[in-house]
Amino acid sequence: MLSLNTACSCAVLFSCLDVAEGLSPAPQNTDPLVSNANLIYELLLGGVELDQDNNIVLLDEEMASMRQGRAFLSLINDNVPRSLSSMEQMADALEGQRSRPMMERQFENVVLSMVYTAHQAWHEKRKERQEAWGEVLLKLANITVHELRGNHLFRYS
């Protein structure tokens, strides 16, 4: 289960996204129910865990049965890489495209990937794998900060 700190971290990041939403280069075609920081915080606060197929499930059955809960699960289960190697590939690809801003959906996927990565790092038994997940988390956090600061708008040559 994700800890309260992880849920709070995700909610803070989504709140930052909401604040910056007016500056987002993305079209506003994202489902507002999924993009809502308060809703995502509520979903995560209810608890999540990985099932035997490595899918995220909501522990709050009422939230899981709601349209917003199903949309959230679809978003995270369909778009977040699950293996360490695929998460590293995604982070490397994102680092390579820092010169242009992310679309809103891509940014949401990065934030949800950070939550998943933090969960994996926390629950990993082997120290070397825990450190590897931690390195990916750091890369994703740096990418997120870079995006929020708008560094793609500046060129230092």
C-alpha positions as CSV (number, residue, x, y, z in Angstrom):
1,M,0.0,0.0,0.0
2,L,1.2,3.5,-0.7
3,S,2.1,5.5,2.3
4,L,0.4,8.8,3.2
5,N,3.6,10.6,2.4
6,T,3.6,9.2,-1.1
7,A,0.0,10.1,-1.6
8,C,0.7,13.7,-0.3
9,S,3.7,14.0,-2.6
10,C,1.6,13.0,-5.6
11,A,-1.2,15.4,-4.5
12,V,1.3,18.3,-4.2
13,L,2.7,17.6,-7.6
14,F,-0.8,17.5,-9.1
15,S,-1.6,20.7,-7.3
16,C,1.4,22.3,-9.0
17,L,0.1,21.1,-12.3
18,D,-3.3,22.7,-11.5
19,V,-1.6,26.0,-10.7
20,A,0.5,25.9,-13.9
21,E,-2.5,24.6,-16.0
22,G,-3.1,28.0,-17.5
23,L,0.5,27.9,-18.9
24,S,0.3,24.4,-20.1
25,P,0.9,23.9,-23.9
26,A,-1.4,20.9,-23.8
27,P,-4.9,21.1,-25.2
28,Q,-7.6,20.9,-22.6
29,N,-8.9,17.5,-23.7
30,T,-7.9,15.6,-20.6
31,D,-10.8,14.3,-18.6
32,P,-11.1,16.9,-15.8
33,L,-12.2,14.2,-13.4
34,V,-8.9,12.4,-13.7
35,S,-6.9,15.6,-13.8
36,N,-8.4,16.9,-10.5
37,A,-5.7,17.0,-7.9
38,N,-8.1,16.6,-5.0
39,L,-9.7,13.5,-6.6
40,I,-6.4,11.8,-7.2
41,Y,-5.3,12.6,-3.6
42,E,-8.6,11.1,-2.4
43,L,-8.0,8.0,-4.5
44,L,-4.5,7.5,-3.3
45,L,-5.4,8.3,0.3
46,G,-7.9,5.4,0.2
47,G,-5.0,3.1,-0.4
48,V,-3.7,1.3,-3.4
49,E,-1.8,-2.0,-3.8
50,L,-0.4,-4.2,-6.6
51,D,-2.3,-7.3,-7.4
52,Q,-0.8,-10.6,-8.6
53,D,-0.7,-9.3,-12.2
54,N,1.2,-6.2,-11.1
55,N,-1.8,-3.9,-11.7
56,I,-2.7,-1.1,-9.3
57,V,-6.0,-1.7,-7.5
58,L,-7.8,0.8,-5.2
59,L,-8.5,-0.5,-1.7
60,D,-11.5,1.7,-1.4
61,E,-14.1,-0.4,-3.2
62,E,-16.6,2.4,-3.5
63,M,-14.0,4.7,-5.1
64,A,-12.9,1.8,-7.4
65,S,-16.4,1.3,-8.7
66,M,-17.0,5.0,-9.5
67,R,-16.3,6.3,-13.0
68,Q,-13.5,8.5,-11.8
69,G,-11.9,5.5,-10.0
70,R,-12.1,3.4,-13.1
71,A,-10.6,6.2,-15.2
72,F,-7.7,6.7,-12.8
73,L,-7.0,2.9,-12.8
74,S,-7.1,2.9,-16.5
75,L,-4.7,5.8,-16.7
76,I,-2.2,4.4,-14.3
77,N,-2.4,0.7,-15.4
78,D,-2.3,1.5,-19.1
79,N,0.4,4.2,-19.2
80,V,2.9,3.6,-16.3
81,P,5.8,1.3,-17.1
82,R,6.1,-1.6,-14.6
83,S,9.6,-2.9,-14.9
84,L,12.8,-1.2,-13.8
85,S,14.3,-1.3,-17.3
86,S,11.2,0.2,-19.0
87,M,11.0,2.9,-16.4
88,E,14.7,3.7,-17.0
89,Q,14.0,3.8,-20.8
90,M,11.1,6.2,-20.3
91,A,13.2,8.5,-18.0
92,D,16.1,8.5,-20.5
93,A,13.7,9.3,-23.4
94,L,12.2,12.2,-21.4
95,E,15.6,13.6,-20.5
96,G,16.4,13.6,-24.3
97,Q,13.4,15.7,-25.1
98,R,13.9,18.5,-22.5
99,S,14.1,21.2,-25.2
100,R,10.3,21.1,-25.7
101,P,7.5,21.1,-23.2
102,M,5.5,18.0,-22.3
103,M,1.9,17.6,-23.1
104,E,-0.4,17.5,-20.1
105,R,-1.2,13.8,-20.4
106,Q,2.5,13.0,-20.6
107,F,3.2,15.1,-17.5
108,E,0.5,13.3,-15.6
109,N,2.1,10.0,-16.7
110,V,5.5,11.1,-15.4
111,V,4.0,12.1,-12.0
112,L,2.1,8.8,-11.7
113,S,5.3,7.0,-12.7
114,M,7.1,8.8,-9.9
115,V,4.4,7.5,-7.4
116,Y,4.8,3.9,-8.8
117,T,8.6,4.2,-8.7
118,A,8.6,5.5,-5.1
119,H,6.3,2.5,-4.1
120,Q,8.7,0.0,-5.8
121,A,11.8,1.6,-4.1
122,W,10.1,1.5,-0.7
123,H,9.0,-2.2,-1.0
124,E,12.1,-3.5,-2.7
125,K,14.0,-6.0,-0.5
126,R,17.4,-6.0,-2.2
127,K,19.4,-2.9,-1.6
128,E,20.9,-2.7,-5.1
129,R,17.4,-2.9,-6.7
130,Q,16.1,-0.3,-4.2
131,E,18.9,2.0,-5.1
132,A,18.2,1.5,-8.8
133,W,14.5,2.4,-8.3
134,G,15.7,5.4,-6.3
135,E,17.9,6.6,-9.1
136,V,15.0,6.4,-11.6
137,L,12.8,8.3,-9.1
138,L,15.5,11.0,-8.9
139,K,15.6,11.3,-12.7
140,L,11.8,11.6,-12.9
141,A,11.8,14.2,-10.1
142,N,14.4,16.2,-11.9
143,I,12.4,16.0,-15.1
144,T,9.3,17.1,-13.3
145,V,11.0,20.1,-11.7
146,H,12.5,21.0,-15.0
147,E,9.1,21.0,-16.6
148,L,7.4,23.0,-13.8
149,R,10.1,25.6,-13.9
150,G,9.6,26.0,-17.7
151,N,13.3,25.5,-18.5
152,H,12.4,24.5,-22.0
153,L,11.6,28.2,-22.6
154,F,15.3,29.2,-22.0
155,R,18.3,28.4,-24.0
156,Y,21.7,28.8,-22.4
157,S,24.4,28.6,-25.1
